[in-house]
Amino acid sequence: MIVIAVTRKLWVMRQPDVWEFADLAGRGFTTVINNRPDGEDVAQPGSEAEERAAHEAGLGYVHLPVTSTGMTQTDARRFQEAIDAAPGPVIAHCRSGARSFFLWIMTGELEGKRDDEVLALANELHLDPNAVAAKIAARRHLSAGEHT
């Protein structure tokens, strides 16, 4: 299982199997954020099965479904609120980890990371660097507008 540290508190990964939730708890995670809509793929466990597996493993669980083309700043705010409310490290997932990573960029909580550092993290997820650069630029532009 590959998990990628994005910040001190947030890690992302591809869709975990329900049997992996106990391993996530054993690695010190306290909360799982599922960014997949139910029914996206016949092979995905679904939010009910994930929530049950999370609770059996002693993990908190948040279902915040988003699509790649439909993510909003409200989704990003709710994502950040779920991370902030977690008592410890958070693992967020979608099918590949990309949406969870993009939601993090949209939060603006880049922890002072330079663009090349964010792109290096994106590379670990095998994301298109041009798409990631565009998301970073859009977020930085939005952030600049928020401070004026």
KOLMARMAR-567261 format. One record per residue: residue number from 1; x, y, z of N, C-alpha, C in turn; residue in one letter. Coordinates in steps of 0.001 Angstrom, whole numbers, plus 500000, padded with zeros to 6 digits. Layout:
<nodes>
+-----+--------+--------+--------+--------+--------+--------+--------+--------+--------+----+
:   i :   n_xx :   n_yy :   n_zz :  ca_xx :  ca_yy :  ca_zz :   c_xx :   c_yy :   c_zz : aa :
+-----+--------+--------+--------+--------+--------+--------+--------+--------+--------+----+
: NUM :      X :      Y :      Z :      X :      Y :      Z :      X :      Y :      Z :  A :
...
+-----+--------+--------+--------+--------+--------+--------+--------+--------+--------+----+
</nodes>
This chain:
<nodes>
+-----+--------+--------+--------+--------+--------+--------+--------+--------+--------+----+
:   i :   n_xx :   n_yy :   n_zz :  ca_xx :  ca_yy :  ca_zz :   c_xx :   c_yy :   c_zz : aa :
+-----+--------+--------+--------+--------+--------+--------+--------+--------+--------+----+
:   1 : 500849 : 498836 : 500000 : 500000 : 500000 : 500000 : 500904 : 501239 : 500000 :  M :
:   2 : 500673 : 502109 : 499034 : 501467 : 503325 : 498916 : 500650 : 504502 : 499429 :  I :
:   3 : 501180 : 505169 : 500447 : 500570 : 506385 : 500973 : 501597 : 507503 : 500817 :  V :
:   4 : 501129 : 508676 : 500424 : 502036 : 509784 : 500135 : 501767 : 510929 : 501099 :  I :
:   5 : 502813 : 511328 : 501817 : 502703 : 512433 : 502770 : 502612 : 513744 : 502003 :  A :
:   6 : 501523 : 514457 : 502207 : 501327 : 515753 : 501564 : 501709 : 516865 : 502539 :  V :
:   7 : 501256 : 516728 : 503785 : 501617 : 517657 : 504861 : 501929 : 516812 : 506093 :  T :
:   8 : 502184 : 517482 : 507202 : 502430 : 516738 : 508446 : 501202 : 515961 : 508890 :  R :
:   9 : 500011 : 516429 : 508474 : 498778 : 515790 : 508936 : 498034 : 515049 : 507834 :  K :
:  10 : 498276 : 515368 : 506575 : 497511 : 514789 : 505471 : 498363 : 513904 : 504581 :  L :
:  11 : 497824 : 512722 : 504325 : 498419 : 511771 : 503394 : 497334 : 511391 : 502391 :  W :
:  12 : 497734 : 511011 : 501182 : 496762 : 510572 : 500193 : 497166 : 509213 : 499634 :  V :
:  13 : 496157 : 508525 : 499090 : 496400 : 507207 : 498502 : 495301 : 506887 : 497502 :  M :
:  14 : 495501 : 505809 : 496780 : 494475 : 505280 : 495882 : 493415 : 504590 : 496725 :  R :
:  15 : 492360 : 504136 : 496083 : 491269 : 503430 : 496773 : 491809 : 502258 : 497591 :  Q :
:  16 : 491639 : 502293 : 498909 : 492059 : 501141 : 499714 : 490985 : 500051 : 499703 :  P :
:  17 : 491432 : 498846 : 499916 : 490489 : 497752 : 500160 : 490056 : 497858 : 501622 :  D :
:  18 : 488857 : 497377 : 501926 : 488371 : 497509 : 503304 : 489271 : 496783 : 504301 :  V :
:  19 : 489902 : 495699 : 503887 : 490784 : 494986 : 504814 : 492040 : 495798 : 505142 :  W :
:  20 : 492351 : 496846 : 504366 : 493533 : 497671 : 504624 : 493299 : 498730 : 505708 :  E :
:  21 : 492058 : 498932 : 506111 : 491773 : 499965 : 507106 : 492457 : 499662 : 508438 :  F :
:  22 : 492512 : 498409 : 508828 : 493207 : 498044 : 510071 : 494687 : 498392 : 509968 :  A :
:  23 : 495278 : 498184 : 508796 : 496681 : 498537 : 508578 : 496867 : 500051 : 508660 :  D :
:  24 : 495921 : 500809 : 508109 : 496003 : 502271 : 508194 : 495977 : 502726 : 509653 :  L :
:  25 : 495117 : 502118 : 510447 : 495069 : 502445 : 511877 : 496398 : 502076 : 512535 :  A :
:  26 : 496952 : 500933 : 512163 : 498232 : 500500 : 512708 : 499382 : 501422 : 512336 :  G :
:  27 : 499248 : 502127 : 511232 : 500271 : 503090 : 510809 : 500104 : 504444 : 511497 :  R :
:  28 : 499074 : 504587 : 512327 : 498902 : 505809 : 513084 : 497876 : 506787 : 512550 :  G :
:  29 : 497197 : 506429 : 511464 : 496157 : 507321 : 510959 : 494970 : 507286 : 511908 :  F :
:  30 : 494273 : 508414 : 512007 : 493119 : 508494 : 512895 : 491812 : 508656 : 512135 :  T :
:  31 : 491904 : 509131 : 510889 : 490705 : 509451 : 510125 : 490917 : 509131 : 508658 :  T :
:  32 : 489861 : 508610 : 508024 : 489843 : 508372 : 506585 : 488847 : 509341 : 505967 :  V :
:  33 : 489279 : 510028 : 504896 : 488373 : 510863 : 504112 : 488228 : 510196 : 502749 :  I :
:  34 : 487008 : 509829 : 502423 : 486695 : 509184 : 501146 : 486147 : 510255 : 500201 :  N :
:  35 : 486881 : 510536 : 499128 : 486462 : 511544 : 498159 : 485778 : 510950 : 496931 :  N :
:  36 : 485395 : 509684 : 496989 : 484729 : 509042 : 495852 : 483221 : 509028 : 496011 :  R :
:  37 : 482503 : 509412 : 494950 : 481048 : 509202 : 494976 : 480751 : 507701 : 494942 :  P :
:  38 : 479722 : 507286 : 495633 : 479307 : 505884 : 495558 : 478890 : 505565 : 494126 :  D :
:  39 : 479151 : 504316 : 493706 : 478741 : 503870 : 492386 : 479636 : 504323 : 491249 :  G :
:  40 : 480777 : 504891 : 491578 : 481697 : 505361 : 490539 : 482311 : 504191 : 489774 :  E :
:  41 : 482476 : 503066 : 490451 : 483111 : 501896 : 489861 : 482526 : 500664 : 490551 :  D :
:  42 : 482246 : 499635 : 489787 : 481642 : 498437 : 490389 : 482571 : 497763 : 491390 :  V :
:  43 : 483881 : 497995 : 491281 : 484833 : 497332 : 492176 : 485053 : 498088 : 493488 :  A :
:  44 : 484574 : 499323 : 493597 : 484820 : 500064 : 494836 : 483905 : 499560 : 495942 :  Q :
:  45 : 484386 : 499592 : 497188 : 483582 : 499066 : 498292 : 482333 : 499894 : 498605 :  P :
:  46 : 482377 : 501196 : 498399 : 481243 : 502058 : 498736 : 481391 : 502631 : 500129 :  G :
:  47 : 480714 : 503738 : 500360 : 480894 : 504472 : 501611 : 480384 : 503712 : 502833 :  S :
:  48 : 479309 : 502952 : 502701 : 478814 : 502200 : 503869 : 479817 : 501151 : 504314 :  E :
:  49 : 480365 : 500405 : 503359 : 481355 : 499374 : 503699 : 482623 : 500012 : 504258 :  A :
:  50 : 483030 : 501135 : 503688 : 484226 : 501817 : 504185 : 484017 : 502358 : 505593 :  E :
:  51 : 482863 : 502954 : 505828 : 482591 : 503504 : 507159 : 482600 : 502390 : 508211 :  E :
:  52 : 481995 : 501267 : 507878 : 481980 : 500120 : 508798 : 483415 : 499640 : 509065 :  R :
:  53 : 484214 : 499496 : 508003 : 485598 : 499037 : 508161 : 486428 : 500050 : 508957 :  A :
:  54 : 486200 : 501329 : 508711 : 486927 : 502367 : 509439 : 486605 : 502290 : 510935 :  A :
:  55 : 485321 : 502213 : 511254 : 484933 : 502169 : 512668 : 485427 : 500898 : 513352 :  H :
:  56 : 485394 : 499763 : 512624 : 485926 : 498515 : 513193 : 487417 : 498621 : 513481 :  E :
:  57 : 488119 : 499445 : 512684 : 489561 : 499627 : 512878 : 489873 : 500751 : 513859 :  A :
:  58 : 488829 : 501419 : 514372 : 489033 : 502509 : 515311 : 489340 : 503843 : 514643 :  G :
:  59 : 488983 : 503971 : 513370 : 489245 : 505193 : 512617 : 487986 : 506045 : 512492 :  L :
:  60 : 488165 : 507352 : 512462 : 487076 : 508241 : 512099 : 486868 : 508143 : 510597 :  G :
:  61 : 485701 : 508532 : 510136 : 485396 : 508408 : 508709 : 484573 : 509599 : 508236 :  Y :
:  62 : 484991 : 510176 : 507105 : 484274 : 511276 : 506480 : 484082 : 510936 : 505010 :  V :
:  63 : 482848 : 511011 : 504548 : 482568 : 510806 : 503118 : 482300 : 512172 : 502509 :  H :
:  64 : 483229 : 512623 : 501673 : 483131 : 513909 : 500998 : 483313 : 513653 : 499500 :  L :
:  65 : 482256 : 513168 : 498839 : 482386 : 512794 : 497433 : 482506 : 514007 : 496513 :  P :
:  66 : 483475 : 513927 : 495608 : 483659 : 514971 : 494591 : 484006 : 514304 : 493258 :  V :
:  67 : 483765 : 515034 : 492192 : 484211 : 514594 : 490867 : 485328 : 515515 : 490425 :  T :
:  68 : 486161 : 515045 : 489496 : 487300 : 515864 : 489077 : 486874 : 517180 : 488456 :  S :
:  69 : 485762 : 517177 : 487757 : 485322 : 518399 : 487083 : 484353 : 519216 : 487924 :  T :
:  70 : 483933 : 518689 : 489071 : 482926 : 519390 : 489862 : 483396 : 519860 : 491226 :  G :
:  71 : 484714 : 519844 : 491499 : 485206 : 520288 : 492804 : 485009 : 521792 : 492957 :  M :
:  72 : 484558 : 522198 : 494130 : 484312 : 523615 : 494394 : 485131 : 524073 : 495600 :  T :
:  73 : 485180 : 525362 : 495806 : 485852 : 525895 : 496990 : 485126 : 525464 : 498260 :  Q :
:  74 : 483819 : 525247 : 498174 : 483070 : 524725 : 499326 : 483559 : 523325 : 499660 :  T :
:  75 : 483774 : 522491 : 498640 : 484322 : 521146 : 498867 : 485690 : 521246 : 499532 :  D :
:  76 : 486534 : 522152 : 499036 : 487882 : 522313 : 499598 : 487808 : 522778 : 501043 :  A :
:  77 : 486883 : 523696 : 501345 : 486720 : 524168 : 502716 : 486283 : 523016 : 503630 :  R :
:  78 : 485320 : 522208 : 503173 : 484852 : 521068 : 503969 : 485975 : 520041 : 504163 :  R :
:  79 : 486792 : 519849 : 503129 : 487942 : 518948 : 503202 : 488905 : 519434 : 504288 :  F :
:  80 : 489235 : 520728 : 504265 : 490143 : 521281 : 505268 : 489543 : 521201 : 506657 :  Q :
:  81 : 488249 : 521435 : 506785 : 487589 : 521331 : 508090 : 487679 : 519908 : 508633 :  E :
:  82 : 487532 : 518911 : 507756 : 487636 : 517511 : 508193 : 489055 : 517201 : 508653 :  A :
:  83 : 490039 : 517728 : 507949 : 491439 : 517515 : 508345 : 491693 : 518191 : 509689 :  I :
:  84 : 491252 : 519443 : 509819 : 491470 : 520186 : 511069 : 490788 : 519517 : 512259 :  D :
:  85 : 489618 : 518912 : 512038 : 488858 : 518286 : 513127 : 489431 : 516935 : 513549 :  A :
:  86 : 490239 : 516322 : 512700 : 490791 : 514997 : 513012 : 491792 : 515100 : 514164 :  A :
:  87 : 491788 : 514115 : 515057 : 492686 : 514159 : 516206 : 494140 : 513816 : 515880 :  P :
:  88 : 494395 : 513379 : 514656 : 495753 : 513000 : 514267 : 495841 : 512880 : 512759 :  G :
:  89 : 496822 : 512133 : 512266 : 497038 : 512017 : 510829 : 495809 : 511506 : 510072 :  P :
:  90 : 495610 : 512095 : 508891 : 494460 : 511808 : 508038 : 494939 : 511162 : 506746 :  V :
:  91 : 494216 : 510135 : 506305 : 494451 : 509557 : 504982 : 493223 : 509872 : 504138 :  I :
:  92 : 493450 : 510550 : 503015 : 492353 : 510865 : 502093 : 492556 : 510031 : 500839 :  A :
:  93 : 491448 : 509572 : 500270 : 491570 : 508765 : 499070 : 490447 : 509049 : 498096 :  H :
:  94 : 490731 : 508709 : 496853 : 489737 : 508658 : 495781 : 490147 : 507446 : 494953 :  C :
:  95 : 489872 : 507412 : 493685 : 490281 : 506244 : 492903 : 491804 : 506126 : 492851 :  R :
:  96 : 492470 : 507246 : 492497 : 493930 : 507213 : 492324 : 494682 : 508072 : 493332 :  S :
:  97 : 493987 : 508919 : 494054 : 494615 : 509893 : 494950 : 494625 : 511295 : 494367 :  G :
:  98 : 494337 : 511425 : 493079 : 494422 : 512723 : 492397 : 493419 : 513740 : 492935 :  A :
:  99 : 492156 : 513361 : 493051 : 491151 : 514318 : 493540 : 491458 : 514781 : 494947 :  R :
: 100 : 491888 : 513856 : 495789 : 492242 : 514230 : 497159 : 493401 : 515222 : 497145 :  S :
: 101 : 494377 : 515000 : 496288 : 495524 : 515896 : 496159 : 495078 : 517262 : 495638 :  F :
: 102 : 494223 : 517273 : 494619 : 493740 : 518534 : 494063 : 492888 : 519302 : 495079 :  F :
: 103 : 492101 : 518593 : 495882 : 491346 : 519264 : 496946 : 492299 : 519955 : 497919 :  L :
: 104 : 493394 : 519288 : 498242 : 494384 : 519892 : 499133 : 494941 : 521173 : 498511 :  W :
: 105 : 495280 : 521135 : 497233 : 495772 : 522352 : 496573 : 494720 : 523453 : 496669 :  I :
: 106 : 493466 : 523095 : 496438 : 492387 : 524091 : 496473 : 492191 : 524702 : 497854 :  M :
: 107 : 492597 : 523995 : 498921 : 492450 : 524562 : 500265 : 493372 : 525749 : 500471 :  T :
: 108 : 494467 : 525788 : 499713 : 495442 : 526854 : 499897 : 496380 : 526604 : 501056 :  G :
: 109 : 496235 : 525461 : 501713 : 497082 : 525109 : 502861 : 498351 : 524419 : 502357 :  E :
: 110 : 499150 : 525141 : 501597 : 500322 : 524538 : 500962 : 501541 : 524500 : 501880 :  L :
: 111 : 501377 : 524931 : 503131 : 502434 : 524883 : 504154 : 503752 : 525452 : 503654 :  E :
: 112 : 503686 : 526531 : 502882 : 504904 : 527180 : 502413 : 505675 : 526395 : 501368 :  G :
: 113 : 505059 : 525350 : 500820 : 505742 : 524540 : 499815 : 505911 : 525342 : 498522 :  K :
: 114 : 507074 : 525201 : 497929 : 507324 : 525797 : 496611 : 506609 : 524951 : 495562 :  R :
: 115 : 506372 : 525561 : 494406 : 505693 : 524851 : 493327 : 506408 : 523558 : 492952 :  D :
: 116 : 507747 : 523573 : 492920 : 508487 : 522363 : 492541 : 508302 : 521255 : 493583 :  D :
: 117 : 508108 : 521621 : 494849 : 507856 : 520611 : 495876 : 506470 : 519990 : 495697 :  E :
: 118 : 505483 : 520817 : 495364 : 504132 : 520310 : 495116 : 504150 : 519411 : 493879 :  V :
: 119 : 504883 : 519821 : 492850 : 504983 : 519005 : 491634 : 505685 : 517677 : 491909 :  L :
: 120 : 506656 : 517661 : 492804 : 507334 : 516410 : 493161 : 506358 : 515456 : 493851 :  A :
: 121 : 505508 : 515986 : 494723 : 504484 : 515150 : 495362 : 503526 : 514607 : 494302 :  L :
: 122 : 503119 : 515473 : 493374 : 502211 : 515061 : 492309 : 502834 : 513962 : 491460 :  A :
: 123 : 504126 : 514051 : 491266 : 504829 : 513030 : 490481 : 504735 : 511665 : 491159 :  N :
: 124 : 504767 : 511648 : 492490 : 504629 : 510383 : 493219 : 503267 : 509740 : 492967 :  E :
: 125 : 502260 : 510591 : 492679 : 500913 : 510097 : 492378 : 500719 : 509848 : 490880 :  L :
: 126 : 501776 : 510096 : 490107 : 501727 : 509924 : 488648 : 500706 : 510851 : 488000 :  H :
: 127 : 500636 : 512103 : 488490 : 499702 : 513076 : 487954 : 500345 : 513863 : 486828 :  L :
: 128 : 499518 : 514359 : 485925 : 499977 : 515192 : 484821 : 500540 : 516488 : 485398 :  D :
: 129 : 501840 : 516761 : 485197 : 502434 : 517961 : 485792 : 501813 : 519260 : 485273 :  P :
: 130 : 501338 : 519267 : 484033 : 500706 : 520473 : 483498 : 499378 : 520755 : 484220 :  N :
: 131 : 498609 : 519706 : 484484 : 497341 : 519877 : 485205 : 497605 : 520358 : 486626 :  A :
: 132 : 498624 : 519813 : 487254 : 498959 : 520206 : 488621 : 499438 : 521659 : 488638 :  V :
: 133 : 500290 : 522027 : 487695 : 500788 : 523409 : 487627 : 499630 : 524385 : 487439 :  A :
: 134 : 498655 : 524005 : 486627 : 497492 : 524871 : 486409 : 496686 : 525033 : 487700 :  A :
: 135 : 496507 : 523945 : 488454 : 495768 : 524018 : 489727 : 496516 : 524896 : 490741 :  K :
: 136 : 497839 : 524744 : 490779 : 498641 : 525556 : 491704 : 498510 : 527032 : 491336 :  I :
: 137 : 498658 : 527337 : 490054 : 498576 : 528732 : 489595 : 497198 : 529321 : 489904 :  A :
: 138 : 496148 : 528538 : 489664 : 494794 : 529023 : 489944 : 494623 : 529302 : 491438 :  A :
: 139 : 495133 : 528404 : 492280 : 494999 : 528594 : 493735 : 495804 : 529788 : 494192 :  R :
: 140 : 497019 : 529950 : 493694 : 497852 : 531082 : 494096 : 497202 : 532398 : 493636 :  R :
: 141 : 496601 : 532397 : 492457 : 495907 : 533580 : 491953 : 494710 : 533912 : 492849 :  H :
: 142 : 493950 : 532890 : 493210 : 492808 : 533081 : 494102 : 493266 : 533605 : 495451 :  L :
: 143 : 494353 : 533027 : 495974 : 494871 : 533469 : 497270 : 495299 : 534929 : 497221 :  S :
: 144 : 495933 : 535338 : 496133 : 496361 : 536724 : 496002 : 495156 : 537653 : 496013 :  A :
: 145 : 494075 : 537237 : 495368 : 492853 : 538035 : 495344 : 492177 : 538105 : 496700 :  G :
: 146 : 492357 : 537077 : 497526 : 491741 : 537045 : 498856 : 492399 : 538048 : 499793 :  E :
: 147 : 493649 : 538424 : 499495 : 494396 : 539303 : 500395 : 494366 : 540751 : 499939 :  H :
: 148 : 493665 : 541053 : 498868 : 493635 : 542435 : 498403 : 492376 : 543126 : 498849 :  T :
+-----+--------+--------+--------+--------+--------+--------+--------+--------+--------+----+
</nodes>
